[in-house]
Amino acid sequence: MKLKAPLAICHTPGIGEAGCDEAGRGCLAGDVYAAAVILPDDFSHALLNDSKQLTERQRDQLRPVIEQEAVAWGVGIVTAAEIDRMNILNASILAMHRALDALKVRPGAIIVDGNRFKPYGDIPYRTFVKGDGLYANIAAASVLAKTWRDEAMMKLHEQYPMYHWDENKGYPTRAHRDAIAQYGPSPYHRMTFRLLDTQLTLDL
């Protein structure tokens, strides 16, 4: 199968470059997840794209392919409590560092979706706005981060069905905010976020 344009496998072939992306940055509840993926230089899959452009079914189809065919992949998690302590930007970068820690192969370079990152050891890195729509290794990371996080939110939904996390995955929908107003926040809500429309934050 041919890789869907305009994705290139990576920015710099032949060095084991890792693509990184996160999922759940804008959520009111749940952990932030990130993934790092090193793809073979000849990898291709017709479906692979920015995870936000894919259906849930397509992401679920891609996840086992990526996990089986990648040279290496890792997933990193930063909890809601950690997010409250360090803010979501630092938490997102830490999740990507933890994903890189989980790789079984040391990458020769790192490329990251977005415009902010912090050095990971002495490995060179570059950031790309909308990089998940440019490079397959970042797109693959976006798929893993999204599917792993969605799976975790589905499990949390079983404990807290009133928040409708099976549908909103922790994002700020009207139904989610209404449930917070009715039931109060759960232990998995990010207390430094604006959980209700009537206030800027909830006090810790």
C-alpha positions as CSV (number, residue, x, y, z in Angstrom):
1,M,0.0,0.0,0.0
2,K,1.2,3.5,-0.7
3,L,1.5,6.0,2.1
4,K,-1.2,8.7,1.8
5,A,0.3,12.0,0.7
6,P,1.6,14.3,2.0
7,L,3.2,12.2,4.8
8,A,6.9,11.4,4.7
9,I,8.1,8.5,6.9
10,C,10.2,10.9,9.0
11,H,12.2,14.1,8.6
12,T,15.6,12.5,8.5
13,P,15.7,8.8,7.2
14,G,18.3,6.3,8.2
15,I,19.0,7.4,11.7
16,G,16.2,5.9,13.7
17,E,14.3,9.1,14.2
18,A,11.5,9.0,16.8
19,G,8.2,10.9,16.2
20,C,6.4,12.2,19.3
21,D,2.9,13.4,20.0
22,E,0.5,13.7,22.9
23,A,-3.3,13.2,23.5
24,G,-5.6,14.7,26.1
25,R,-4.0,18.1,26.5
26,G,-7.3,20.0,26.4
27,C,-9.2,17.6,28.6
28,L,-10.8,18.4,31.9
29,A,-10.2,15.0,33.3
30,G,-7.8,12.1,33.0
31,D,-4.1,11.7,32.4
32,V,-2.2,13.2,29.4
33,Y,-0.7,10.5,27.2
34,A,2.2,10.7,24.8
35,A,3.8,8.2,22.4
36,A,7.2,8.0,20.7
37,V,7.5,5.8,17.5
38,I,10.5,4.9,15.4
39,L,9.2,3.5,12.1
40,P,11.2,1.5,9.5
41,D,12.3,3.7,6.6
42,D,10.2,1.6,4.2
43,F,7.0,1.6,6.4
44,S,3.8,2.5,4.6
45,H,0.1,2.2,5.4
46,A,-2.8,3.7,3.4
47,L,-4.7,4.8,6.5
48,L,-2.0,6.5,8.5
49,N,-2.7,10.1,9.1
50,D,-3.1,12.6,11.9
51,S,-5.2,10.7,14.4
52,K,-7.7,13.6,14.5
53,Q,-8.4,13.0,10.8
54,L,-9.2,9.3,11.4
55,T,-12.3,7.6,12.8
56,E,-12.1,5.6,16.0
57,R,-12.3,2.4,14.0
58,Q,-9.4,3.4,11.7
59,R,-7.3,4.3,14.8
60,D,-8.1,0.9,16.3
61,Q,-7.1,-0.8,13.1
62,L,-3.8,1.1,13.0
63,R,-2.7,0.6,16.6
64,P,-1.7,-3.1,16.3
65,V,0.0,-2.5,12.9
66,I,2.1,0.3,14.4
67,E,2.9,-1.7,17.5
68,Q,3.9,-4.8,15.5
69,E,5.8,-3.1,12.7
70,A,7.6,-0.2,14.4
71,V,11.3,-0.5,15.1
72,A,10.4,0.7,18.6
73,W,7.5,2.5,20.3
74,G,6.8,3.7,23.8
75,V,3.9,5.3,25.7
76,G,4.3,7.9,28.5
77,I,1.7,9.0,31.0
78,V,1.4,12.0,33.3
79,T,-1.4,12.0,35.8
80,A,-4.0,14.6,36.5
81,A,-2.5,15.3,39.9
82,E,0.9,15.8,38.2
83,I,-0.7,18.1,35.6
84,D,-2.1,20.3,38.4
85,R,1.4,20.6,40.0
86,M,3.4,21.4,36.9
87,N,0.8,22.8,34.3
88,I,-0.3,21.1,31.1
89,L,2.5,22.2,28.9
90,N,5.2,20.8,31.2
91,A,3.1,17.7,31.7
92,S,2.8,17.1,28.0
93,I,6.5,17.4,27.4
94,L,7.2,15.1,30.4
95,A,4.8,12.6,29.0
96,M,6.8,12.6,25.7
97,H,10.0,12.2,27.7
98,R,8.5,9.2,29.4
99,A,7.5,7.8,26.1
100,L,11.0,8.2,24.8
101,D,12.3,6.5,28.1
102,A,10.1,3.5,27.1
103,L,11.7,3.0,23.7
104,K,13.9,-0.1,23.5
105,V,16.0,1.6,20.8
106,R,17.8,4.9,21.4
107,P,16.7,7.3,18.6
108,G,19.1,9.2,16.5
109,A,16.9,12.2,16.5
110,I,13.5,13.3,17.7
111,I,10.7,15.2,15.9
112,V,7.7,16.5,17.9
113,D,4.2,17.7,17.0
114,G,3.7,21.3,18.0
115,N,6.1,24.1,18.8
116,R,7.4,23.4,22.3
117,F,9.7,20.8,23.6
118,K,12.6,20.4,26.1
119,P,15.9,18.7,25.4
120,Y,16.0,15.0,25.9
121,G,19.5,14.2,26.8
122,D,21.8,15.1,24.0
123,I,19.6,13.8,21.2
124,P,18.8,16.5,18.6
125,Y,15.2,17.5,18.2
126,R,12.9,19.6,16.0
127,T,9.3,20.7,16.4
128,F,6.8,20.9,13.7
129,V,3.4,22.6,14.0
130,K,0.8,20.1,12.6
131,G,3.6,17.6,12.3
132,D,1.2,14.8,12.7
133,G,-0.1,15.7,9.2
134,L,3.5,15.8,7.8
135,Y,5.4,12.8,9.1
136,A,4.4,9.2,9.5
137,N,6.4,8.7,12.7
138,I,4.5,11.6,14.4
139,A,1.2,10.4,13.0
140,A,1.9,6.9,14.3
141,A,2.7,8.4,17.7
142,S,-0.6,10.4,17.6
143,V,-2.5,7.2,16.9
144,L,-0.9,5.3,19.8
145,A,-1.3,8.2,22.3
146,K,-5.0,8.7,21.3
147,T,-5.9,5.0,21.4
148,W,-4.1,4.3,24.7
149,R,-5.8,7.3,26.3
150,D,-9.2,6.5,25.0
151,E,-8.9,3.0,26.3
152,A,-8.0,4.3,29.8
153,M,-10.9,6.8,29.8
154,M,-13.3,4.0,28.9
155,K,-12.1,2.0,31.9
156,L,-12.6,5.1,34.2
157,H,-16.1,5.6,32.7
158,E,-17.0,2.3,34.4
159,Q,-16.3,3.8,37.8
160,Y,-17.7,7.3,37.0
161,P,-20.5,6.9,34.4
162,M,-22.1,10.2,35.3
163,Y,-19.4,12.2,33.5
164,H,-20.1,10.4,30.1
165,W,-16.4,9.8,29.5
166,D,-17.3,7.0,27.2
167,E,-18.4,9.7,24.8
168,N,-16.4,12.8,25.6
169,K,-13.1,11.1,26.8
170,G,-12.7,13.9,29.4
171,Y,-13.0,16.8,26.9
172,P,-15.1,19.9,27.9
173,T,-18.5,19.0,26.4
174,R,-21.7,20.6,27.8
175,A,-22.8,17.2,29.3
176,H,-19.4,16.9,31.0
177,R,-19.6,20.3,32.6
178,D,-23.2,19.8,33.6
179,A,-22.2,16.5,35.3
180,I,-19.4,18.3,37.2
181,A,-21.9,21.0,38.3
182,Q,-24.3,18.3,39.5
183,Y,-21.9,15.8,41.1
184,G,-18.7,17.7,41.7
185,P,-15.3,16.8,40.4
186,S,-13.9,13.2,40.5
187,P,-10.4,12.3,41.8
188,Y,-9.4,12.3,38.1
189,H,-10.4,15.9,37.2
190,R,-7.7,18.5,36.7
191,M,-8.4,21.0,39.5
192,T,-6.4,23.8,38.0
193,F,-8.5,23.7,34.8
194,R,-11.7,25.7,34.3
195,L,-14.1,22.8,35.1
196,L,-17.2,25.1,35.2
197,D,-18.2,27.9,33.0
198,T,-18.9,30.1,36.1
199,Q,-15.4,30.0,37.4
200,L,-11.8,30.2,36.2
201,T,-10.5,27.4,38.3
202,L,-11.5,25.2,41.2
203,D,-9.5,25.8,44.3
204,L,-7.1,23.0,45.3
